[in-house]
Amino acid sequence: MYPQLLTYLLEFIKYQEHIIRYLLTLLVGENMFEKPTEEPVNMPYRKLQVDDLPIIETIEQLDYKILLQEFYEQRRETSQTGSKAC
């Protein structure tokens, strides 16, 4: 008796599901239970652009001792030639 009752209830639930789908289709206006067809998006992408290579300049290597010597020589020359007038 139980297997017959279970099969009857399963059939009744399927019938209710069919009615609910039909009523929802009428309410919404389109069948929302069908799976939409999936198509890949074919959008053109922007082309890859690469910037020009940077200009790399080599920096002259300077010796601080020579720079200090030149600075002091220039300072002596300006102090000897230039006088302050007060």
C-alpha positions in Angstrom: 0.0 0.0 0.0 2.8 2.4 0.8 4.6 2.2 -2.6 1.3 2.9 -4.3 0.7 5.9 -2.1 4.2 7.2 -2.7 3.9 6.9 -6.4 0.5 8.7 -6.3 2.0 11.6 -4.3 5.0 11.9 -6.6 2.7 12.1 -9.6 0.5 14.7 -7.8 3.6 16.8 -7.0 4.7 16.6 -10.7 1.3 17.7 -11.7 1.4 20.7 -9.3 4.8 21.7 -10.6 3.4 21.6 -14.1 0.5 23.9 -13.1 2.8 26.3 -11.2 5.1 26.6 -14.3 2.1 27.3 -16.5 0.8 30.0 -14.2 4.2 31.6 -13.9 4.5 31.6 -17.6 1.1 33.4 -17.9 2.1 35.8 -15.2 5.5 36.8 -16.5 4.6 36.5 -20.2 7.6 34.4 -21.2 8.9 31.0 -20.4 11.5 31.6 -17.7 12.2 27.9 -17.2 13.9 27.3 -20.5 17.7 27.6 -20.4 18.9 30.5 -22.6 21.3 29.7 -25.4 24.8 30.7 -24.4 26.7 32.3 -27.1 30.2 33.8 -26.5 30.5 37.5 -26.5 32.2 38.7 -29.6 33.4 42.2 -28.7 36.4 43.7 -30.5 39.1 44.6 -28.0 41.5 47.5 -28.2 44.8 46.7 -29.8 47.8 46.4 -27.5 50.0 49.4 -27.7 53.5 49.5 -26.4 55.4 52.7 -25.6 58.7 53.5 -27.1 61.8 52.5 -25.1 63.0 55.2 -22.7 66.2 57.0 -23.5 68.8 56.1 -21.0 71.8 58.4 -20.7 75.0 57.4 -18.9 75.9 59.9 -16.2 79.4 61.1 -16.0 81.2 59.8 -13.0 82.7 62.7 -11.0 85.3 62.7 -8.2 84.2 64.7 -5.2 87.8 65.8 -4.4 88.3 67.3 -7.9 84.9 69.1 -7.6 85.8 70.5 -4.2 89.1 71.7 -5.5 87.4 73.5 -8.5 84.8 75.0 -6.1 87.5 76.5 -3.8 89.5 77.8 -6.8 86.4 79.6 -8.2 85.6 81.0 -4.8 89.1 82.4 -4.4 88.9 84.0 -7.8 85.6 85.7 -7.1 86.7 86.8 -3.6 89.9 88.4 -5.0 88.2 90.1 -8.0 85.0 91.2 -6.3 84.9 93.7 -3.5 81.9 94.8 -1.5 81.1 98.4 -1.6 79.3 99.5 1.5 
